Structures are given as structure tokens and as C-alpha cells.
């Protein structure tokens, strides 16, 4: 189990993503129902790196995508 901060560091160090912050990981966790299971530890959140790494490796980057312009219900 690793914290979101450590997860961000490892994903970059392992070359899974070019860059990512723990804040972005927290946002993805809130917005994506497919995010790996999260365990609260005090005020922090942790995730199993063996599950999170493949999730991020297979995740399509949407940098700069204007999600605020999309209609509710997934229509464009």
C-alpha cells in the first residue's frame, strides 16, 4: 500500500506517466468509478501499487480536454 503522494512519485519514476501530482490522483479517484480500491489511513488515502500501476498504464490521458463543455449523459 502506498499513499497518493508516493503513488505519484513511483508512477513518474517507473515511466508510467510523464508527470502527475497527488492532487491529480485524488481528483481522478473522486471522478472515476473504475479507480482501484482506496484505504483511508488517518487523513491520508492509500492504494495497492500492484493494482494502481496497471490502472494508470492503461488510462487514456485527457490533458486539456474541456469536460465542462460536455453535456450531461455523455453526449457531445
Rosetta blueprint (number, residue, H / E / L):
1 X L
2 X E
3 X E
4 X H
5 X H
6 X H
7 X H
8 X H
9 X H
10 X H
11 X H
12 X H
13 X H
14 X L
15 X L
16 X L
17 X L
18 X L
19 X L
20 X L
21 X L
22 X H
23 X H
24 X H
25 X H
26 X H
27 X H
28 X H
29 X H
30 X H
31 X H
32 X L
33 X L
34 X L
35 X L
36 X L
37 X L
38 X E
39 X E
40 X E
41 X E
42 X L
43 X L
44 X E
45 X E
46 X E
47 X E
48 X L
49 X H
50 X H
51 X H
52 X H
53 X H
54 X H
55 X H
56 X H
57 X H
58 X L
59 X L
60 X L
61 X L
62 X L
63 X L
64 X L
65 X L
66 X L
67 X H
68 X H
69 X H
70 X L
71 X L
72 X L
73 X L
74 X L
75 X L
76 X L
